[in-house]
Amino acid sequence: ISGYSLVIQARDSGIPALSSSVTVNVDISDVNDNGPVFTPANYTAVIQENKPVGTSILQLVVTDKDSFHNGPPFTFTILTGNEEEEFSLDPHGVLRSAVIFKHMVATEYVLCVQAKDSGKPQQVSHTYIQVRVIEESIHKPTAIPLEIFIVTMEDDFPGGVIGKIHATDQDVYDVLTYTLKSEQRSLFKVNNHDGKIIALGGLDNGKYILNVSVSDGRFQVPIDVVVHVEQLLQEMLQNTVTIRFDNVSPEDFVGLHMHGFRRTLRNAVLSQKQDSLHIISIQPVAGSNQLDMLFAVQMHNGGFYKPAYLIQKLANARRHLENVIRISAILEKNCSGLDCQEQHCEQSLSIDSHSLMTYSTARISFVCPRFYRNVRCMC
C-alpha cells in the first residue's frame, strides 16, 4: 500500500461539544528491496555468419517490482563470455554484434549479463545468453505477386492499408525486410517489417506498378505489385444492382470467386464489348452469413444501363452465374420489412468514402467504400 489518508477529529468537553477535523496523508516510501527480473530467466539466440557489425541479436526484457525511482533505467554489463569483445550491449538492453561472425571459427558463445537497477543501494540480477552462429542464408526469399483494386469516390480517397505482401524463406532464421523505390513514396508506403502496403490520400484514377522488393539480408527479390484505382461517378449510384450470395466471406469471395464471377458477369450483362462493368462495393449483410455485391454497367457512350434492364439480363443468365458461385437473390429495390402496397418503394444509396473496407488475400486485395441502402414506401 503506497499511502493512507486519515481524517482525525478533535472534540472538546463543553456543552454542546464542539469539534474540528483535519486530513492527514501518510505516504509510504519505497525501499529498494527487489532486484531486476529477466524475462525469461535465461536466453538463447542465433546470428547468421557474415552479418554486418551492429546487427541486433537479442532484446533483453527486465522488470522491477519496486517503485519507478528504484527500478529503471537499468545498467547492463556483460560479465563473462565477451573477452574478445565480439558483442556490445546498449543502454536499452539490445545485444548487438561487434564483429563479423564466421561459422567455421566458432559456433556458440555463452554470455553472463548483469542488470543493475537505479535504487540506493543498487540491486543486481544475472542472466545467461547462449548465442549460436549459423551459416548464412542460402535460399532466396519467394513472394506472391499482389494485385490490388481500389474503388473510391472522385478525389476523395482517404488513404490507409490496402494490402499485404506475402513472402517466405526456407532459411528458418532469415528476417525479411521490404522496401519501396523512393520515387513512389509520395503515393505509397510499405512497412519494412511486415510487408503491409499503405496508400496515401488523394490517389488519382489509373494503374500503378509498385517497385517493391523483399530481402533476407543477402538476397533481394523484386515483387510484382499492381494497384488499380477506380473513381466512382455519382450517376453510378443511381443505376446499381445488388447480387446477394449465401455462405461466403468477403475474403473468400475476393480470393476464390471474384475474378471468375466478374468474367461471367461481363458476358451476361454487357451488350457491347466497349461497355464497362464496375464492381462498386462488397460488404457482409449484418447479422447473417450473406454477402452483397454492388455493381453498375456503363455504356460505351458514357451513360449507364438502368437496373431493370440489368436485372432482366441477370435473370436470363442466372444458371451460368451460379456455375461460379451460388446466388441468394438479385436486388434492385429492397423493401424487406416494409409494408408497401404492391411492393412499391423508393431506394436511395449512399456511399461513405471515408469508411473503407479492405479484403485482402495473398494474391488479391479489394478496397471499397461502405454503402448504405435506404428505402421508403411509395404507396
KOLBANU-957068 format. One line per 4 residues: their letters; for each residue x, y negated, z of C-alpha. Coordinates in nm, 2 decimals, always signed. Each point is the difference from the previous one (the first is absolute). Example, Ala and Ser with C-alpha at 12.3 -4.5 7.8 and 13.67 -1.06 7.14 Angstrom:
<rs>
AS	+1.23 +0.45 +0.78; +0.14 -0.34 -0.07 .
</rs>
This chain:
<rs>
ISGY	+0.00 +0.00 +0.00; +0.16 -0.32 -0.11; -0.19 -0.24 +0.23; -0.28 -0.07 +0.25 .
SLVI	-0.24 -0.29 +0.03; -0.13 -0.05 +0.36; -0.27 -0.23 +0.13; +0.07 -0.10 +0.36 .
QARD	-0.26 -0.17 +0.22; +0.06 -0.20 +0.32; -0.31 -0.05 +0.23; +0.00 -0.21 +0.32 .
SGIP	-0.19 +0.07 +0.32; -0.23 -0.30 +0.00; -0.38 +0.00 -0.03; -0.07 +0.01 -0.28 .
ALSS	+0.32 +0.17 -0.11; +0.18 -0.16 -0.29; +0.23 +0.18 -0.24; +0.23 -0.05 -0.29 .
SVTV	+0.15 +0.24 -0.25; +0.33 +0.01 -0.20; +0.12 +0.24 -0.27; +0.34 +0.16 +0.04 .
NVDI	+0.16 +0.16 -0.30; +0.26 +0.27 +0.07; +0.23 +0.10 -0.29; +0.19 +0.32 +0.02 .
SDVN	+0.34 -0.03 -0.16; +0.14 +0.28 -0.20; +0.31 +0.20 +0.11; +0.21 +0.15 -0.27 .
DNGP	-0.05 +0.36 +0.11; -0.07 +0.16 -0.35; +0.26 +0.07 -0.26; -0.05 -0.02 -0.37 .
VFTP	-0.18 +0.31 -0.16; +0.10 +0.13 -0.34; -0.28 +0.15 -0.21; +0.07 +0.27 -0.09 .
ANYT	+0.26 +0.09 +0.27; +0.25 +0.11 -0.27; +0.02 -0.06 -0.37; +0.09 +0.17 -0.33 .
AVIQ	+0.06 -0.18 -0.32; +0.15 +0.06 -0.35; +0.20 -0.22 -0.24; +0.09 +0.09 -0.36 .
ENKP	+0.36 -0.03 -0.10; +0.11 -0.29 -0.21; -0.27 -0.23 +0.14; +0.13 -0.36 +0.03 .
VGTS	+0.14 -0.15 +0.32; -0.28 -0.14 +0.21; -0.26 +0.27 -0.09; -0.26 +0.03 +0.27 .
ILQL	+0.01 +0.34 +0.16; -0.23 -0.02 +0.31; -0.21 -0.24 +0.20; +0.02 +0.06 +0.38 .
VVTD	-0.32 -0.05 +0.19; +0.04 -0.11 +0.36; -0.26 -0.10 +0.26; +0.02 -0.12 +0.37 .
KDSF	-0.27 +0.02 +0.27; +0.13 -0.31 +0.17; -0.13 -0.34 -0.07; +0.13 -0.17 -0.31 .
HNGP	+0.28 -0.19 +0.17; +0.14 +0.33 +0.14; -0.04 +0.18 -0.34; +0.09 -0.12 -0.34 .
PFTF	+0.21 -0.12 -0.17; +0.20 +0.31 +0.03; +0.38 +0.03 -0.06; +0.10 +0.30 -0.20 .
TILT	+0.35 +0.16 +0.00; +0.14 +0.31 -0.17; +0.20 +0.17 +0.29; +0.14 +0.31 -0.18 .
GNEE	+0.01 +0.15 -0.35; +0.09 -0.31 -0.18; +0.38 +0.00 +0.06; +0.07 -0.06 -0.37 .
EEFS	-0.27 -0.27 -0.02; -0.21 +0.17 -0.26; -0.32 -0.15 +0.15; -0.13 -0.34 +0.11 .
LDPH	-0.29 -0.07 +0.23; -0.17 -0.34 -0.02; -0.18 -0.19 +0.29; -0.34 +0.13 -0.12 .
GVLR	+0.10 +0.36 +0.04; +0.05 +0.08 -0.37; +0.28 +0.25 -0.07; +0.18 -0.07 -0.33 .
SAVI	+0.29 +0.15 -0.19; +0.34 -0.18 +0.02; +0.17 +0.21 -0.25; -0.09 +0.20 -0.32 .
FKHM	-0.05 +0.35 +0.12; +0.13 +0.31 -0.18; -0.17 +0.34 +0.05; +0.34 +0.17 -0.06 .
VATE	+0.17 -0.20 +0.28; -0.26 +0.06 +0.28; -0.35 +0.13 +0.01; -0.11 -0.09 +0.35 .
YVLC	+0.05 -0.27 +0.26; -0.12 -0.02 +0.36; -0.03 -0.34 +0.16; -0.07 -0.09 +0.36 .
VQAK	-0.18 -0.33 +0.02; -0.07 -0.22 +0.31; -0.29 -0.25 +0.04; +0.03 -0.26 +0.27 .
DSGK	-0.30 -0.22 +0.11; +0.00 -0.37 +0.09; -0.08 +0.04 +0.37; +0.22 -0.07 +0.30 .
PQQV	+0.16 +0.24 +0.09; -0.02 +0.15 -0.35; -0.13 +0.35 -0.06; +0.14 +0.23 -0.27 .
SHTY	-0.11 +0.30 -0.19; +0.16 +0.23 -0.25; -0.10 +0.19 -0.31; +0.18 +0.23 -0.24 .
IQVR	-0.03 -0.04 -0.38; +0.09 +0.29 -0.24; +0.08 -0.14 -0.35; +0.03 +0.25 -0.29 .
VIEE	+0.18 -0.10 -0.32; -0.17 +0.16 -0.30; +0.09 +0.01 -0.37; -0.11 -0.29 -0.21 .
SIHK	-0.32 +0.00 -0.21; +0.01 +0.24 -0.30; -0.36 -0.04 -0.12; -0.15 -0.30 -0.17 .
PTAI	-0.33 -0.13 +0.13; -0.31 +0.08 -0.20; -0.29 -0.24 -0.03; -0.35 +0.03 -0.15 .
PLEI	-0.09 -0.27 -0.25; -0.28 -0.23 +0.13; -0.27 -0.18 -0.19; -0.20 -0.27 +0.18 .
FIVT	-0.33 -0.15 -0.11; -0.11 -0.33 +0.17; -0.34 -0.15 -0.05; -0.06 -0.35 +0.12 .
MEDD	-0.21 -0.31 -0.06; +0.14 -0.27 -0.22; +0.31 -0.16 +0.17; -0.11 +0.12 +0.34 .
FPGG	+0.23 +0.29 +0.08; +0.11 -0.04 +0.37; +0.29 +0.25 -0.02; +0.08 +0.30 +0.22 .
VIGK	+0.12 +0.36 -0.01; -0.10 +0.15 -0.33; +0.17 +0.34 +0.01; +0.29 +0.21 +0.12 .
IHAT	+0.29 +0.17 -0.18; +0.04 +0.37 +0.09; +0.36 +0.12 -0.02; +0.18 +0.30 +0.14 .
DQDV	+0.35 +0.13 +0.04; +0.12 +0.36 +0.04; +0.28 -0.12 +0.23; -0.16 +0.03 +0.34 .
YDVL	+0.18 -0.29 +0.16; -0.02 -0.25 -0.28; -0.17 -0.33 +0.08; -0.17 -0.15 -0.30 .
TYTL	-0.02 -0.38 -0.07; -0.20 -0.18 -0.26; +0.09 -0.31 -0.19; -0.16 -0.23 -0.26 .
KSEQ	+0.18 -0.21 -0.26; +0.04 -0.35 +0.14; -0.17 -0.18 -0.29; -0.33 +0.17 +0.08 .
RSLF	-0.01 -0.09 +0.37; -0.20 -0.31 -0.07; -0.31 +0.22 -0.07; +0.07 +0.33 +0.17 .
KVNN	+0.20 +0.14 +0.30; +0.10 +0.36 +0.09; +0.05 +0.11 +0.35; +0.36 +0.12 +0.01 .
HDGK	-0.07 +0.28 +0.25; -0.34 +0.16 -0.09; -0.05 -0.10 -0.37; -0.32 -0.19 +0.05 .
IIAL	-0.07 -0.25 -0.29; -0.13 -0.34 +0.10; -0.15 -0.24 -0.25; +0.00 -0.37 +0.08 .
GGLD	-0.30 -0.22 -0.06; -0.11 -0.15 -0.33; +0.08 +0.28 -0.25; -0.10 -0.07 -0.36 .
NGKY	-0.18 +0.23 -0.22; +0.23 +0.24 -0.18; +0.25 +0.29 +0.02; +0.31 -0.01 +0.22 .
ILNV	+0.29 +0.25 -0.02; +0.20 +0.00 +0.33; +0.37 +0.07 +0.01; +0.01 +0.22 +0.32 .
SVSD	+0.26 +0.24 +0.10; +0.06 +0.24 +0.29; +0.34 +0.08 +0.15; +0.13 +0.26 +0.25 .
GRFQ	+0.32 -0.20 +0.05; +0.19 +0.18 -0.27; -0.24 +0.05 -0.30; -0.24 -0.27 -0.13 .
VPID	-0.30 +0.11 -0.20; -0.25 -0.23 -0.19; -0.37 +0.04 +0.06; -0.27 -0.07 -0.26 .
VVVH	-0.25 -0.24 +0.16; -0.27 -0.16 -0.22; -0.25 -0.25 +0.14; -0.32 -0.09 -0.20 .
VEQL	-0.19 -0.31 +0.11; -0.35 -0.06 -0.12; -0.19 -0.31 +0.09; -0.38 +0.02 +0.02 .
LQEM	-0.24 -0.24 -0.17; -0.30 -0.12 +0.19; -0.22 +0.12 -0.29; +0.11 +0.36 +0.06 .
LQNT	-0.17 +0.00 +0.34; -0.34 -0.06 -0.16; +0.04 +0.30 -0.23; +0.13 +0.28 +0.22 .
VTIR	-0.11 +0.35 +0.05; +0.08 +0.22 +0.30; +0.08 +0.37 -0.03; -0.03 +0.18 +0.33 .
FDNV	+0.20 +0.32 +0.08; -0.05 +0.26 +0.27; +0.27 +0.15 +0.23; +0.31 -0.18 -0.13 .
SPED	+0.23 -0.24 +0.17; +0.13 -0.31 -0.17; +0.36 +0.13 +0.00; -0.11 +0.34 -0.16 .
FVGL	-0.20 -0.19 -0.26; +0.29 -0.22 -0.08; +0.26 +0.27 +0.00; -0.19 +0.29 -0.15 .
HMHG	-0.30 -0.13 -0.20; +0.03 -0.36 -0.10; +0.22 +0.04 -0.31; -0.21 +0.28 -0.15 .
FRRT	-0.34 -0.16 +0.10; +0.11 -0.34 -0.15; +0.08 +0.17 -0.33; -0.33 +0.20 -0.01 .
LRNA	-0.20 -0.31 +0.11; +0.16 -0.20 -0.29; -0.12 +0.26 -0.25; -0.35 -0.01 +0.15 .
VLSQ	-0.07 -0.37 +0.02; +0.22 -0.19 -0.25; -0.18 -0.07 -0.32; +0.32 -0.12 -0.18 .
KQDS	+0.36 +0.07 +0.05; +0.06 -0.37 +0.07; -0.23 +0.00 +0.30; +0.16 -0.01 +0.34 .
LHII	-0.09 +0.21 +0.31; +0.06 -0.18 +0.33; +0.00 +0.19 +0.33; -0.06 -0.28 +0.24 .
SIQP	+0.01 +0.18 +0.34; -0.04 +0.32 +0.18; -0.10 +0.03 +0.37; -0.15 +0.25 +0.24 .
VAGS	-0.37 -0.01 +0.08; -0.03 -0.09 +0.37; -0.11 +0.29 +0.22; +0.04 +0.27 -0.27 .
NQLD	+0.25 +0.20 -0.20; -0.10 -0.17 -0.32; +0.20 -0.24 -0.22; -0.12 -0.28 -0.22 .
MLFA	+0.18 -0.10 -0.32; -0.10 -0.34 -0.15; +0.07 -0.07 -0.37; -0.10 -0.22 -0.29 .
VQMH	+0.06 +0.02 -0.38; +0.12 -0.30 -0.20; -0.08 -0.02 -0.37; +0.28 -0.09 -0.24 .
NGGF	-0.16 -0.34 -0.06; +0.03 -0.09 +0.37; -0.35 +0.07 +0.13; -0.11 +0.29 +0.22 .
YKPA	-0.24 +0.29 -0.05; -0.31 -0.02 +0.21; -0.04 +0.25 +0.29; -0.31 +0.16 -0.15 .
YLIQ	+0.18 +0.08 -0.32; +0.30 +0.15 +0.19; -0.23 +0.21 +0.22; -0.17 +0.15 -0.31 .
KLAN	+0.35 +0.09 -0.14; +0.09 +0.15 +0.33; -0.31 +0.21 +0.02; +0.07 +0.15 -0.34 .
ARRH	+0.36 +0.08 +0.09; -0.05 +0.11 +0.36; +0.07 +0.36 -0.07; +0.34 -0.09 -0.15 .
LENV	+0.09 -0.23 +0.28; -0.08 +0.27 +0.26; +0.26 +0.22 -0.16; +0.25 -0.23 +0.17 .
IRIS	-0.18 -0.07 +0.33; -0.35 +0.05 +0.13; -0.22 -0.31 -0.01; -0.25 -0.06 +0.28 .
AILE	-0.18 -0.30 -0.15; +0.02 -0.27 -0.26; -0.11 -0.33 +0.15; -0.10 -0.32 -0.18 .
KNCS	-0.22 -0.13 +0.27; +0.01 +0.13 +0.35; -0.35 -0.03 +0.17; +0.07 +0.27 +0.26 .
GLDC	-0.19 -0.08 +0.32; -0.20 -0.28 -0.16; -0.38 +0.04 -0.04; +0.00 -0.16 -0.35 .
QEQH	-0.31 +0.05 -0.22; +0.10 +0.21 -0.30; +0.36 -0.03 +0.12; +0.03 -0.36 -0.12 .
CEQS	+0.30 -0.16 +0.17; +0.26 -0.25 -0.07; +0.36 +0.08 +0.06; +0.29 -0.24 +0.05 .
LSID	+0.36 +0.10 +0.03; +0.27 -0.18 +0.19; +0.37 +0.06 +0.00; +0.23 -0.08 +0.30 .
SHSL	+0.33 -0.05 -0.19; +0.19 -0.06 +0.33; -0.10 +0.34 +0.14; +0.20 +0.24 -0.21 .
MTYS	-0.01 +0.38 +0.02; +0.31 +0.19 -0.10; -0.04 +0.37 -0.09; +0.35 +0.14 -0.05 .
TARI	+0.13 +0.34 -0.10; +0.35 +0.11 -0.10; -0.06 -0.07 -0.37; -0.27 -0.26 -0.02 .
SFVC	-0.13 -0.29 +0.21; -0.33 -0.19 -0.04; -0.05 -0.34 +0.16; -0.34 -0.15 -0.02 .
PRFY	-0.22 -0.26 +0.18; -0.28 +0.10 +0.24; -0.35 -0.05 -0.15; -0.34 -0.05 +0.16 .
RNVR	-0.34 +0.08 -0.15; -0.30 -0.21 +0.10; -0.35 +0.09 -0.11; -0.35 -0.15 +0.05 .
CMC	-0.35 +0.09 -0.11; -0.15 -0.18 -0.30; -0.35 +0.14 +0.07 .
</rs>
